[in-house]
Amino acid sequence: MSDREFGGISLANFSSLYSSNKLMLLHPGTDDLSLPKATVQKIIVEILASSPGTTFAKDARDLLIDCCVEFITLISSEANEIAEKEAKKTIATEHVDKALRELGFPEYVGEVLAVAGEHKEQLKTREKRTTHMERSGLTEQELLQQQEELFRSATEKYNQGPA
């Protein structure tokens, strides 16, 4: 697949289909690829909030979802090719950056990098998950004693038989 071609359709044709609302899924058999309709609807409502009285038809929302899936597939496929050329097994932010630029979407790079940076910062400050043992407030020795007592109690009940 060339840098300017995706799924048998050129980027220019993809763009014109996208803008003319004639885009259909380019990959038969990928019907299971979608975005959550409620999430897309929430985004649409937030955007339309500045235009009171404007509505977004259900079929237009479904078309928008299909376009988004195709755009994501296009970018991720190109980023994957770039990563493979660099003998990398993981697609990194710089691969997505390069893919956007090579596919003619340089205007998205700044925002994508900003969001990636925000995400990275959130990961740093995210609360570390604690284990049940840490939440119990007991030492390992105290927990071991409790466990042994529970096993002893269960063994006694088992050996007593049915009540």
Secondary structure, DSSP 8 states (H G I E B T S, - for coil): --TTEETTEEHHHHHHHHHTT----SSTT-TT----HHHHHHHHHHHHTTSTT----HHHHHHHHHHHHHHHHHHHHHHHHHHHHTT-SS--HHHHHHHHHHTT-GGGHHHHHHHHHHHHHHHHHS-----HHHHH---HHHHHHHHHHHHHHHHHHHHH---
